[in-house]
Amino acid sequence: MSNNISRLLDTLLAYLNLIRLHRTAVNFLIPPVVVYLLAGWQGVSAHAKELSAIFVIFGVFLYGGIYTLNGLADVKDDSPDRPLVSGAISKQTATFIAAFHVLISFILMKIYLPNFSVYWLLFLLYNIIYSFILKRFSGTLAVLSVPLTMVLRAMLGFDLVNLWGPNTILLLTSFYLMLAGIYERGYIRKPFLKKGANLKLGNALLILAALLTTGSYFATKNWLFLFIFIVAILLQVSWKITENKIPTY
């Protein structure tokens, strides 16, 4: 009995590791944070159902399938503790899990979030291109493209509160530059993206984000630009201090 329970728990943990639910929990906090920054708690409360649906449909199901596809694409390069590398989950099972997750996400999206069909398609297409093409043929493009999904998640928040304009484009551009700088620095030690990552480019992108947000803040007096500027500066300073202490992963 205890052995069966132990095997069941091991299988469950391997499944959760495969779909990377821990990443979803962090990444899909972006839409509610954006809604909060734009419309406060009242906005979060007003859009609670949509935000919950986005987390479940896009986060748990769609990205559960996407991360599984990513695992299938990276099986030769992934760390030994990943379920597909260790053999905890077979390739056939992972393929079924990926297809099931994507299919369920599509059905639920059509029922509960039909206005977000374009986002569903963009998330899926980008990640297929990233996993099976960019990472194999262009490390630089792969690294620079990673933040695009973060920007898409932020756009979900803007769409929910229906707040678009010149400032929005500037905010999203600043957000992208900041994230691109982070990824250029963060991926510098990741083996299969090492050639595409560039420490100097990462620094330059963070500086560019800081300059763009500073100018935009003084031009618009929008405090969100100041928020992005402060984050970019803090990241630049923190990585300068820990430049030779960043752990490999």
Secondary structure as a PSIPRED ss2 file (coil, helix, strand):
# PSIPRED VFORMAT (PSIPRED V4.0)

   1 M C   1.000  0.000  0.000
   2 S H   0.000  1.000  0.000
   3 N H   0.000  1.000  0.000
   4 N H   0.000  1.000  0.000
   5 I H   0.000  1.000  0.000
   6 S H   0.000  1.000  0.000
   7 R H   0.000  1.000  0.000
   8 L H   0.000  1.000  0.000
   9 L H   0.000  1.000  0.000
  10 D H   0.000  1.000  0.000
  11 T H   0.000  1.000  0.000
  12 L H   0.000  1.000  0.000
  13 L H   0.000  1.000  0.000
  14 A H   0.000  1.000  0.000
  15 Y H   0.000  1.000  0.000
  16 L H   0.000  1.000  0.000
  17 N H   0.000  1.000  0.000
  18 L H   0.000  1.000  0.000
  19 I H   0.000  1.000  0.000
  20 R C   1.000  0.000  0.000
  21 L H   0.000  1.000  0.000
  22 H H   0.000  1.000  0.000
  23 R H   0.000  1.000  0.000
  24 T H   0.000  1.000  0.000
  25 A H   0.000  1.000  0.000
  26 V H   0.000  1.000  0.000
  27 N H   0.000  1.000  0.000
  28 F C   1.000  0.000  0.000
  29 L C   1.000  0.000  0.000
  30 I H   0.000  1.000  0.000
  31 P H   0.000  1.000  0.000
  32 P H   0.000  1.000  0.000
  33 V H   0.000  1.000  0.000
  34 V H   0.000  1.000  0.000
  35 V H   0.000  1.000  0.000
  36 Y H   0.000  1.000  0.000
  37 L H   0.000  1.000  0.000
  38 L H   0.000  1.000  0.000
  39 A H   0.000  1.000  0.000
  40 G H   0.000  1.000  0.000
  41 W H   0.000  1.000  0.000
  42 Q H   0.000  1.000  0.000
  43 G H   0.000  1.000  0.000
  44 V H   0.000  1.000  0.000
  45 S H   0.000  1.000  0.000
  46 A H   0.000  1.000  0.000
  47 H C   1.000  0.000  0.000
  48 A H   0.000  1.000  0.000
  49 K H   0.000  1.000  0.000
  50 E H   0.000  1.000  0.000
  51 L H   0.000  1.000  0.000
  52 S H   0.000  1.000  0.000
  53 A H   0.000  1.000  0.000
  54 I H   0.000  1.000  0.000
  55 F H   0.000  1.000  0.000
  56 V H   0.000  1.000  0.000
  57 I H   0.000  1.000  0.000
  58 F H   0.000  1.000  0.000
  59 G H   0.000  1.000  0.000
  60 V H   0.000  1.000  0.000
  61 F H   0.000  1.000  0.000
  62 L H   0.000  1.000  0.000
  63 Y H   0.000  1.000  0.000
  64 G H   0.000  1.000  0.000
  65 G H   0.000  1.000  0.000
  66 I H   0.000  1.000  0.000
  67 Y H   0.000  1.000  0.000
  68 T H   0.000  1.000  0.000
  69 L H   0.000  1.000  0.000
  70 N H   0.000  1.000  0.000
  71 G H   0.000  1.000  0.000
  72 L H   0.000  1.000  0.000
  73 A H   0.000  1.000  0.000
  74 D C   1.000  0.000  0.000
  75 V C   1.000  0.000  0.000
  76 K C   1.000  0.000  0.000
  77 D C   1.000  0.000  0.000
  78 D C   1.000  0.000  0.000
  79 S C   1.000  0.000  0.000
  80 P C   1.000  0.000  0.000
  81 D C   1.000  0.000  0.000
  82 R C   1.000  0.000  0.000
  83 P H   0.000  1.000  0.000
  84 L H   0.000  1.000  0.000
  85 V H   0.000  1.000  0.000
  86 S H   0.000  1.000  0.000
  87 G C   1.000  0.000  0.000
  88 A C   1.000  0.000  0.000
  89 I C   1.000  0.000  0.000
  90 S C   1.000  0.000  0.000
  91 K H   0.000  1.000  0.000
  92 Q H   0.000  1.000  0.000
  93 T H   0.000  1.000  0.000
  94 A H   0.000  1.000  0.000
  95 T H   0.000  1.000  0.000
  96 F H   0.000  1.000  0.000
  97 I H   0.000  1.000  0.000
  98 A H   0.000  1.000  0.000
  99 A H   0.000  1.000  0.000
 100 F H   0.000  1.000  0.000
 101 H H   0.000  1.000  0.000
 102 V H   0.000  1.000  0.000
 103 L H   0.000  1.000  0.000
 104 I H   0.000  1.000  0.000
 105 S H   0.000  1.000  0.000
 106 F H   0.000  1.000  0.000
 107 I H   0.000  1.000  0.000
 108 L H   0.000  1.000  0.000
 109 M H   0.000  1.000  0.000
 110 K H   0.000  1.000  0.000
 111 I H   0.000  1.000  0.000
 112 Y H   0.000  1.000  0.000
 113 L C   1.000  0.000  0.000
 114 P H   0.000  1.000  0.000
 115 N H   0.000  1.000  0.000
 116 F H   0.000  1.000  0.000
 117 S H   0.000  1.000  0.000
 118 V H   0.000  1.000  0.000
 119 Y H   0.000  1.000  0.000
 120 W H   0.000  1.000  0.000
 121 L H   0.000  1.000  0.000
 122 L H   0.000  1.000  0.000
 123 F H   0.000  1.000  0.000
 124 L H   0.000  1.000  0.000
 125 L H   0.000  1.000  0.000
 126 Y H   0.000  1.000  0.000
 127 N H   0.000  1.000  0.000
 128 I H   0.000  1.000  0.000
 129 I H   0.000  1.000  0.000
 130 Y H   0.000  1.000  0.000
 131 S H   0.000  1.000  0.000
 132 F H   0.000  1.000  0.000
 133 I H   0.000  1.000  0.000
 134 L H   0.000  1.000  0.000
 135 K H   0.000  1.000  0.000
 136 R H   0.000  1.000  0.000
 137 F H   0.000  1.000  0.000
 138 S C   1.000  0.000  0.000
 139 G H   0.000  1.000  0.000
 140 T H   0.000  1.000  0.000
 141 L H   0.000  1.000  0.000
 142 A H   0.000  1.000  0.000
 143 V H   0.000  1.000  0.000
 144 L H   0.000  1.000  0.000
 145 S H   0.000  1.000  0.000
 146 V C   1.000  0.000  0.000
 147 P H   0.000  1.000  0.000
 148 L H   0.000  1.000  0.000
 149 T H   0.000  1.000  0.000
 150 M H   0.000  1.000  0.000
 151 V H   0.000  1.000  0.000
 152 L H   0.000  1.000  0.000
 153 R H   0.000  1.000  0.000
 154 A H   0.000  1.000  0.000
 155 M H   0.000  1.000  0.000
 156 L H   0.000  1.000  0.000
 157 G H   0.000  1.000  0.000
 158 F H   0.000  1.000  0.000
 159 D H   0.000  1.000  0.000
 160 L H   0.000  1.000  0.000
 161 V H   0.000  1.000  0.000
 162 N C   1.000  0.000  0.000
 163 L C   1.000  0.000  0.000
 164 W C   1.000  0.000  0.000
 165 G C   1.000  0.000  0.000
 166 P H   0.000  1.000  0.000
 167 N H   0.000  1.000  0.000
 168 T H   0.000  1.000  0.000
 169 I H   0.000  1.000  0.000
 170 L H   0.000  1.000  0.000
 171 L H   0.000  1.000  0.000
 172 L H   0.000  1.000  0.000
 173 T H   0.000  1.000  0.000
 174 S H   0.000  1.000  0.000
 175 F H   0.000  1.000  0.000
 176 Y H   0.000  1.000  0.000
 177 L H   0.000  1.000  0.000
 178 M H   0.000  1.000  0.000
 179 L H   0.000  1.000  0.000
 180 A H   0.000  1.000  0.000
 181 G H   0.000  1.000  0.000
 182 I H   0.000  1.000  0.000
 183 Y H   0.000  1.000  0.000
 184 E H   0.000  1.000  0.000
 185 R H   0.000  1.000  0.000
 186 G H   0.000  1.000  0.000
 187 Y H   0.000  1.000  0.000
 188 I H   0.000  1.000  0.000
 189 R H   0.000  1.000  0.000
 190 K C   1.000  0.000  0.000
 191 P H   0.000  1.000  0.000
 192 F H   0.000  1.000  0.000
 193 L H   0.000  1.000  0.000
 194 K C   1.000  0.000  0.000
 195 K C   1.000  0.000  0.000
 196 G C   1.000  0.000  0.000
 197 A C   1.000  0.000  0.000
 198 N C   1.000  0.000  0.000
 199 L H   0.000  1.000  0.000
 200 K H   0.000  1.000  0.000
 201 L H   0.000  1.000  0.000
 202 G H   0.000  1.000  0.000
 203 N H   0.000  1.000  0.000
 204 A H   0.000  1.000  0.000
 205 L H   0.000  1.000  0.000
 206 L H   0.000  1.000  0.000
 207 I H   0.000  1.000  0.000
 208 L H   0.000  1.000  0.000
 209 A H   0.000  1.000  0.000
 210 A H   0.000  1.000  0.000
 211 L H   0.000  1.000  0.000
 212 L H   0.000  1.000  0.000
 213 T H   0.000  1.000  0.000
 214 T H   0.000  1.000  0.000
 215 G H   0.000  1.000  0.000
 216 S H   0.000  1.000  0.000
 217 Y H   0.000  1.000  0.000
 218 F H   0.000  1.000  0.000
 219 A H   0.000  1.000  0.000
 220 T H   0.000  1.000  0.000
 221 K C   1.000  0.000  0.000
 222 N C   1.000  0.000  0.000
 223 W H   0.000  1.000  0.000
 224 L H   0.000  1.000  0.000
 225 F H   0.000  1.000  0.000
 226 L H   0.000  1.000  0.000
 227 F H   0.000  1.000  0.000
 228 I H   0.000  1.000  0.000
 229 F H   0.000  1.000  0.000
 230 I H   0.000  1.000  0.000
 231 V H   0.000  1.000  0.000
 232 A H   0.000  1.000  0.000
 233 I H   0.000  1.000  0.000
 234 L H   0.000  1.000  0.000
 235 L H   0.000  1.000  0.000
 236 Q H   0.000  1.000  0.000
 237 V H   0.000  1.000  0.000
 238 S H   0.000  1.000  0.000
 239 W H   0.000  1.000  0.000
 240 K H   0.000  1.000  0.000
 241 I H   0.000  1.000  0.000
 242 T C   1.000  0.000  0.000
 243 E C   1.000  0.000  0.000
 244 N C   1.000  0.000  0.000
 245 K C   1.000  0.000  0.000
 246 I C   1.000  0.000  0.000
 247 P C   1.000  0.000  0.000
 248 T C   1.000  0.000  0.000
 249 Y C   1.000  0.000  0.000
